[in-house]
Amino acid sequence: MEPEPSASSAVVRPDAPTGELSEQLQSQLQTSLEETMTEFGVPGAAMGVWIPDEGSWTTASGLADIETGEPVDLDMMWPMRSVTKSYTVTLLLQLVDEGEVSLDDTIGQYVDGVTDGDVITLRQLAEMSSGNADYTNDDFLAAFTEDPDAIFTLDQLNGFMLGKPAQFDPGTEKVYTNANTNLLGAVIEEVTGQEFADVIDERILQPLGQTGTRYIVDAATWTEPHPVGYAPGEGGLAPQPSNLSIFGPAGSMITTLDDARVWGQTLATGALLEPATQTERQEGAPLDAGPPYDIYALGMGETDGWWGHNGEGLGFTAAVFHDPESGATVAVFMNESNVPDDVHPADQMFRRAVEILTTGAVL
């Protein structure tokens, strides 16, 4: 029987703060964004800063498509990449609140064939301490190279890592992989009896009025015009494949800037979860390998007191964070990835925005 959504999912979409940030702050933020884009060679970006009792600021800068000259528009839908993980783990924690699963359940109770599956817990998958192999191995790369436009199912993605040797004993390290979250996607499908896209739509997108956000695997259904993703190549920036299916519940969602605002606040405040579950969710530790967070907890990370998630891959970077103390939210999307020295342009801009706001005594 399909579990009933919990009462905590009956939330109201939060409104953006009224008014605009001061002209001085807007100028500083815009200048910093343009300098960051120039520094890392980013073609286009969309960014927003929202602060209660101070106002809002949103901007669209540069080009969504270098070849056509299409400018970035505030209504465009951007790939979230790994920000998707925060949605997936939120779904899992809703099922925990409803008593349908326990974080101490093992993945082997839901998915057969996972190495150490009788030991690895759902909590370890959510916090990236499972030790299981990622699916981005030679078998996957061969299949993707043969047909970059192939639409991979969740079962196929998980199949590439089943039975592969573990990276380390469960719980002994924290190494960030997409496979951890995709296995949780399989748990969600097993428990609800629904496709992942339907679960996320019913439990999160519809209650929050996220009409500009979707979980999609077929790039042909991505509303146009949309940004093109780029990465540095020998002759300059090279367009990247638009295949969204290769990420699954770990990274296949797209969103608008305003929907990112709503999600940043919802995620960090725990509006879709029971308070005790949100408190437990925020227990974490630094990653041994992975994105630049101070700590990584259950499907969300913390940086200088701001909670949220970032994402990167196939030409895009994203950062969506909220400061529970001030109520401020920052969201940044950029259409370049794989910058030398592992620089994450959107995360860099998020950090620079926080510094501007802090120096300006706004927070």
C-alpha positions as CSV (number, residue, x, y, z in Angstrom):
1,M,0.0,0.0,0.0
2,E,1.3,3.5,-0.9
3,P,2.1,5.5,2.2
4,E,0.2,8.7,2.8
5,P,2.2,11.9,2.7
6,S,2.8,13.3,6.2
7,A,1.1,16.3,7.6
8,S,4.4,18.1,7.5
9,S,4.2,18.2,3.7
10,A,1.3,20.6,3.9
11,V,3.4,23.8,3.7
12,V,2.8,27.2,2.1
13,R,5.2,28.6,-0.5
14,P,7.2,31.3,1.2
15,D,7.0,34.7,-0.4
16,A,10.1,36.7,-1.4
17,P,11.0,39.7,0.8
18,T,9.3,42.8,-0.4
19,G,11.3,45.7,-1.8
20,E,14.9,45.8,-3.2
21,L,18.2,45.6,-1.5
22,S,20.0,48.9,-1.3
23,E,21.6,50.3,-4.5
24,Q,25.0,50.0,-2.9
25,L,24.6,46.3,-2.2
26,Q,23.1,45.6,-5.6
27,S,26.1,47.3,-7.2
28,Q,28.6,45.4,-5.1
29,L,26.9,42.1,-5.8
30,Q,26.6,42.7,-9.5
31,T,30.3,43.8,-9.7
32,S,31.4,40.7,-7.8
33,L,29.3,38.5,-10.1
34,E,30.8,40.0,-13.2
35,E,34.3,39.8,-11.8
36,T,33.8,36.1,-10.9
37,M,32.4,35.3,-14.3
38,T,35.4,37.0,-15.9
39,E,37.9,35.3,-13.6
40,F,36.7,31.8,-14.4
41,G,35.5,32.4,-18.0
42,V,31.8,31.8,-17.2
43,P,29.5,32.7,-20.1
44,G,26.3,33.2,-18.2
45,A,24.8,33.3,-14.8
46,A,21.5,33.8,-12.8
47,M,21.7,34.8,-9.2
48,G,19.5,36.0,-6.4
49,V,19.8,37.3,-2.9
50,W,16.8,37.5,-0.6
51,I,17.0,39.0,2.9
52,P,13.9,39.5,5.2
53,D,13.3,43.2,6.1
54,E,16.0,44.2,3.6
55,G,14.7,43.2,0.3
56,S,15.5,41.1,-2.8
57,W,18.0,41.3,-5.7
58,T,18.0,39.1,-8.8
59,T,20.1,39.3,-11.9
60,A,20.6,37.6,-15.2
61,S,24.1,38.1,-16.7
62,G,25.9,37.0,-19.8
63,L,25.0,34.4,-22.4
64,A,22.9,31.3,-22.1
65,D,24.1,30.1,-25.5
66,I,27.4,31.4,-27.0
67,E,26.6,30.2,-30.5
68,T,23.3,31.8,-30.8
69,G,24.0,34.8,-28.6
70,E,20.9,34.0,-26.4
71,P,21.1,36.0,-23.2
72,V,20.4,34.6,-19.8
73,D,16.8,35.2,-18.7
74,L,15.5,35.1,-15.2
75,D,12.8,32.7,-16.1
76,M,15.1,30.0,-17.5
77,M,15.3,26.6,-16.0
78,W,18.8,25.6,-14.8
79,P,20.2,22.1,-14.0
80,M,20.5,21.8,-10.2
81,R,22.9,18.9,-10.5
82,S,23.7,17.7,-7.0
83,V,21.3,20.1,-5.3
84,T,18.9,17.3,-6.4
85,K,20.4,15.2,-3.6
86,S,18.8,17.5,-1.0
87,Y,15.4,16.8,-2.5
88,T,16.0,13.0,-2.6
89,V,17.1,12.8,1.0
90,T,14.2,15.0,2.1
91,L,11.9,12.4,0.5
92,L,13.6,9.7,2.5
93,L,13.3,11.6,5.7
94,Q,9.6,12.2,5.1
95,L,9.2,8.4,4.9
96,V,11.2,8.2,8.2
97,D,8.7,10.6,9.8
98,E,5.9,8.4,8.6
99,G,7.4,5.3,10.0
100,E,7.8,3.6,6.6
101,V,11.6,3.3,6.8
102,S,14.3,3.8,9.4
103,L,17.7,5.4,8.9
104,D,19.2,2.3,10.5
105,D,17.7,0.0,7.9
106,T,20.3,-1.5,5.6
107,I,20.3,-1.0,1.9
108,G,20.2,-4.7,1.4
109,Q,16.6,-4.7,2.7
110,Y,15.6,-2.8,-0.4
111,V,18.2,-3.3,-3.1
112,D,19.9,-6.7,-3.9
113,G,23.5,-7.0,-4.9
114,V,25.1,-4.0,-3.2
115,T,28.5,-4.9,-1.8
116,D,28.2,-4.8,2.1
117,G,24.5,-4.2,1.6
118,D,23.7,-6.1,4.8
119,V,25.8,-3.6,6.7
120,I,25.4,-0.2,4.9
121,T,22.6,1.8,6.4
122,L,20.4,4.4,4.8
123,R,21.9,7.0,7.1
124,Q,25.4,6.1,5.8
125,L,24.2,6.5,2.2
126,A,22.6,9.9,3.0
127,E,25.8,11.2,4.8
128,M,28.2,9.7,2.2
129,S,29.9,7.3,4.6
130,S,28.7,4.0,3.0
131,G,32.0,3.2,1.2
132,N,30.2,1.7,-1.8
133,A,31.5,2.0,-5.3
134,D,30.3,4.8,-7.5
135,Y,28.6,3.9,-10.8
136,T,30.8,6.2,-12.9
137,N,33.2,3.3,-13.8
138,D,34.5,1.9,-17.1
139,D,31.3,0.1,-17.8
140,F,29.2,3.2,-17.5
141,L,31.7,5.4,-19.4
142,A,31.7,2.9,-22.2
143,A,27.9,2.9,-22.4
144,F,27.7,6.7,-22.2
145,T,30.5,7.2,-24.8
146,E,28.8,4.8,-27.2
147,D,25.6,6.8,-27.1
148,P,25.8,10.2,-25.2
149,D,22.1,10.7,-25.8
150,A,20.9,7.4,-24.3
151,I,18.3,7.8,-21.6
152,F,19.5,5.8,-18.6
153,T,17.0,4.4,-16.1
154,L,17.6,4.5,-12.3
155,D,18.0,0.7,-12.3
156,Q,20.6,0.9,-15.1
157,L,22.6,3.6,-13.2
158,N,22.5,1.5,-10.0
159,G,23.3,-1.6,-12.0
160,F,26.7,-0.2,-12.9
161,M,27.8,-0.3,-9.3
162,L,26.2,-3.5,-8.0
163,G,28.7,-6.1,-6.9
164,K,31.7,-3.7,-7.3
165,P,34.4,-3.7,-4.6
166,A,33.8,-1.3,-1.8
167,Q,36.0,1.8,-1.4
168,F,36.3,1.4,2.4
169,D,34.5,-0.2,5.3
170,P,31.0,1.4,5.9
171,G,31.2,4.3,8.4
172,T,35.0,4.7,8.4
173,E,35.3,7.6,5.9
174,K,33.1,10.1,4.1
175,V,33.5,10.1,0.4
176,Y,30.9,11.8,-1.8
177,T,29.4,9.8,-4.6
178,N,26.3,9.9,-6.8
179,A,25.7,6.2,-6.2
180,N,24.9,6.8,-2.5
181,T,21.9,9.0,-3.4
182,N,20.8,6.9,-6.4
183,L,20.4,3.9,-4.1
184,L,18.2,6.0,-1.9
185,G,16.2,6.8,-4.9
186,A,15.6,3.1,-5.4
187,V,14.5,2.8,-1.8
188,I,12.0,5.6,-2.2
189,E,10.6,3.9,-5.3
190,E,10.4,0.5,-3.5
191,V,8.6,1.9,-0.4
192,T,6.2,4.2,-2.2
193,G,5.5,1.9,-5.2
194,Q,5.8,5.0,-7.5
195,E,8.3,6.3,-10.0
196,F,10.7,8.8,-8.4
197,A,9.5,11.7,-10.6
198,D,5.9,11.2,-9.3
199,V,7.0,10.9,-5.7
200,I,8.9,14.2,-5.8
201,D,6.2,16.0,-7.6
202,E,3.5,14.8,-5.2
203,R,5.4,15.3,-2.0
204,I,7.5,18.4,-2.6
205,L,6.9,20.2,-5.9
206,Q,3.2,20.5,-5.7
207,P,2.9,21.4,-2.0
208,L,5.6,24.2,-2.5
209,G,4.1,25.5,-5.8
210,Q,7.4,24.6,-7.6
211,T,6.0,25.0,-11.1
212,G,9.4,25.8,-12.5
213,T,11.1,22.7,-11.1
214,R,11.0,19.2,-12.5
215,Y,12.8,15.9,-12.2
216,I,13.5,15.0,-15.9
217,V,15.6,12.4,-17.6
218,D,14.8,13.3,-21.2
219,A,16.5,16.5,-22.2
220,A,14.0,16.9,-25.1
221,T,11.4,17.9,-22.5
222,W,13.6,20.7,-21.0
223,T,11.8,24.0,-21.7
224,E,13.5,26.1,-24.3
225,P,15.3,28.5,-24.5
226,H,17.5,27.1,-21.8
227,P,21.2,27.5,-20.9
228,V,23.9,25.5,-22.7
229,G,26.5,24.0,-20.4
230,Y,30.2,24.5,-21.2
231,A,33.6,23.3,-20.0
232,P,37.1,24.4,-20.9
233,G,38.5,22.7,-24.1
234,E,41.6,23.0,-26.2
235,G,40.0,25.7,-28.4
236,G,38.1,27.5,-25.7
237,L,34.8,26.7,-24.1
238,A,33.2,23.5,-25.4
239,P,29.5,22.6,-25.2
240,Q,28.7,19.6,-23.0
241,P,26.2,16.9,-23.6
242,S,22.7,17.9,-22.4
243,N,21.9,14.3,-21.1
244,L,20.2,14.7,-17.7
245,S,19.5,11.0,-17.2
246,I,23.0,10.1,-16.3
247,F,22.6,11.7,-12.8
248,G,19.3,10.1,-11.6
249,P,18.0,11.1,-8.1
250,A,21.6,12.4,-7.4
251,G,21.3,15.2,-10.0
252,S,18.6,15.2,-12.7
253,M,16.5,18.1,-11.6
254,I,16.0,21.5,-13.2
255,T,14.7,24.6,-11.6
256,T,14.2,28.4,-11.9
257,L,15.9,31.0,-9.8
258,D,12.8,31.8,-7.8
259,D,12.1,28.1,-7.1
260,A,15.7,27.8,-5.9
261,R,14.9,30.6,-3.4
262,V,11.9,28.7,-2.1
263,W,13.9,25.4,-1.9
264,G,16.8,27.0,-0.1
265,Q,14.6,28.3,2.7
266,T,12.5,25.1,2.9
267,L,15.5,22.9,3.0
268,A,17.4,24.8,5.7
269,T,14.4,25.4,8.0
270,G,13.1,21.8,7.7
271,A,9.6,22.9,6.8
272,L,8.8,19.5,5.2
273,L,10.0,17.5,8.2
274,E,9.4,17.0,11.9
275,P,11.6,19.3,14.0
276,A,13.4,16.4,15.6
277,T,14.2,14.9,12.2
278,Q,15.6,18.2,10.9
279,T,17.8,18.4,14.0
280,E,19.1,14.9,13.3
281,R,19.5,15.7,9.7
282,Q,22.0,18.5,10.5
283,E,24.4,16.2,12.4
284,G,27.4,15.8,10.2
285,A,31.2,15.9,9.7
286,P,33.6,17.1,7.1
287,L,33.9,15.1,3.9
288,D,37.2,13.2,3.2
289,A,36.6,13.7,-0.5
290,G,33.9,15.8,-2.2
291,P,32.5,19.4,-2.5
292,P,33.7,22.3,-0.3
293,Y,31.4,22.2,2.7
294,D,32.5,22.8,6.3
295,I,30.4,19.7,7.2
296,Y,28.2,17.4,5.2
297,A,25.2,16.0,7.0
298,L,22.1,14.1,5.6
299,G,21.8,15.3,2.1
300,M,22.7,18.8,2.9
301,G,25.9,20.7,3.7
302,E,26.9,23.6,5.9
303,T,29.3,26.5,5.1
304,D,29.9,29.3,7.5
305,G,26.5,28.7,9.2
306,W,24.6,28.6,5.9
307,W,22.8,25.4,5.1
308,G,22.1,24.1,1.6
309,H,23.7,22.2,-1.3
310,N,25.8,22.9,-4.4
311,G,26.1,21.0,-7.6
312,E,28.4,20.6,-10.6
313,G,28.6,18.5,-13.8
314,L,28.5,18.6,-17.6
315,G,28.8,22.3,-18.0
316,F,26.9,23.6,-15.0
317,T,27.5,24.7,-11.4
318,A,24.9,25.6,-8.8
319,A,24.8,26.8,-5.2
320,V,21.6,27.2,-3.1
321,F,22.1,28.2,0.6
322,H,20.1,29.7,3.4
323,D,21.2,31.3,6.7
324,P,18.7,30.3,9.4
325,E,19.9,33.1,11.7
326,S,19.2,36.0,9.4
327,G,16.6,34.3,7.1
328,A,18.7,35.2,4.1
329,T,18.9,33.0,1.0
330,V,21.4,33.0,-1.9
331,A,21.1,31.1,-5.1
332,V,23.6,31.0,-8.0
333,F,23.6,29.2,-11.3
334,M,26.4,29.3,-13.9
335,N,26.9,27.5,-17.2
336,E,30.5,26.4,-16.9
337,S,32.0,23.4,-15.0
338,N,35.3,21.6,-14.8
339,V,37.3,24.8,-14.2
340,P,41.0,24.2,-13.5
341,D,42.1,23.5,-9.9
342,D,38.7,22.1,-9.0
343,V,37.2,25.6,-8.7
344,H,33.4,25.7,-8.3
345,P,32.4,29.1,-9.8
346,A,28.8,29.1,-8.3
347,D,30.0,28.2,-4.9
348,Q,32.8,30.8,-5.1
349,M,30.2,33.4,-5.9
350,F,28.0,32.3,-3.0
351,R,30.9,32.8,-0.6
352,R,31.7,36.2,-2.1
353,A,28.1,37.3,-1.7
354,V,28.1,36.3,1.9
355,E,31.3,38.3,2.5
356,I,29.7,41.3,0.9
357,L,26.6,41.0,3.0
358,T,28.5,40.4,6.2
359,T,30.9,43.3,5.5
360,G,28.0,45.6,4.7
361,A,26.4,44.7,8.1
362,V,23.3,43.4,6.5
363,L,23.4,40.0,8.2
